[in-house]
């Protein structure tokens, strides 16, 4: 695994915009093709295998959390339990998730966290870096079959979606909007009817959830966290309405940082896990404290002997977990985190590709930059 | 016997094509339902219809709007914007068609929004107000 400096394409802004990424430059460039990461085929095999293994392990961890009713420990309200349990039993459609991994090309990949409910940075991984590769190194390979897998999965899910229709909702936010727009595109390419509207336009007519046109919502992809939905005003209708939600409510268990200590309990010293605990750092010398329901690197405490780094934010009311500090390796002074995607849940074949975000500090936040990759 | 050499399995998508994303992304500039009467996303036909109907369909979903001026006002604004060097990224007319159901919802044509009196809205979205919800 190497980080290689490269000259950006002359008109890279135009090219990434043409691929749908309109917010490539904020306070600093978010899309960064002045470098790329190069992997060996063996390293990609390791990442792919780890992702498939973690996928299998997290499903078992969800079952364990349900069997042992770990809800309170994970900060999940009692009102959400029937939703979680009924959706776990019914196995409704599920689309995707992203494991964030620490990896240096030497040691096994380590799971930092699992964004199983509302992962973004999908368009960049599936499309924008694919076009970058076609333009720059067309003969080389990339761990990225996300686009094809998404279309194939929508086709598989079609019989379960009423009217073969999916409505996609998110906050009216540029990044979230691009993610749902891209998913809409893949759904349409799979032959589904698909529309988009902001999540606050979902209505309740007394019996069911309806769209902006007052028609019942059969199936909704929502890029909006379950932990927020269940606590909001319409949360009380979730148990009675017939709407099929993607991701399903049981994903609340996996997107919760509490799944990390559950995994460690089930698979102690597994090579792809870091020690994690609900109760405190214990004997860990260097550790990270994460809010159970934290997002985008907020309210993280990174502790090393004699040195603490904290990030701000408004999360943490539900509690925290402690995780052994991953030995993140710096490449050219920056820290990459590998977002390894799963599409669907087919055992041993869920890993679909990866995207890399890097930061100046070893905490990935919303100012991290996306850097493309390739391998031979 | 010579061992057959297998070609390595490619892990990248063989083909990545987008149908609406690029257009939408450019036209929306962070907004997801570009107003056909706005200069930067102007679409002549869709704007005229939007004014007549009190809103427009975007990718099959109804967007209620209240236009306070007749069509020529928006057309002149658009022409002025272009003459000043403004960039226009119009979404195709097909993006403004394809309603789920044949006609705009009742109440369209007025500025009353898309809700019927018995439908409550805004019950989701409060926690994410002002920022995104993805991670």
Interface residues (C-beta under 8 A of the other chain):
Chain A: X17 X18 X19 X20 X21 X22 X23 X41 X44 X48 X115 X118 X119 X120 X123 X126 X127 X130 X131 X133 X141 X142 X143 X144 X145 X146 X147 X148 X167 X169 X170 X171 X172 X173 X174 X175 X176 X177 X178 X179 X180 X181 X182 X184 X185 X188 X189 X193 X194 X195 X196 X197 X198 X199 X200 X201 X202 X203 X204 X205 X206 X210 X211 X212 X213 X214 X215 X222 X223 X224 X225 X228 X229 X231 X232 X233 X234 X235 X237 X295 X296 X353 X375
Chain B: X8 X10 X11 X12 X13 X14 X15 X16 X17 X18 X19 X20 X21 X22 X24 X25 X26 X28 X29 X30 X31 X32 X33 X58 X59 X60 X61 X62 X63 X64 X99 X100 X101 X105 X114 X115 X116 X118 X119 X120 X121 X122 X123 X124 X125 X126 X127 X128 X129 X131 X132 X133 X134 X135
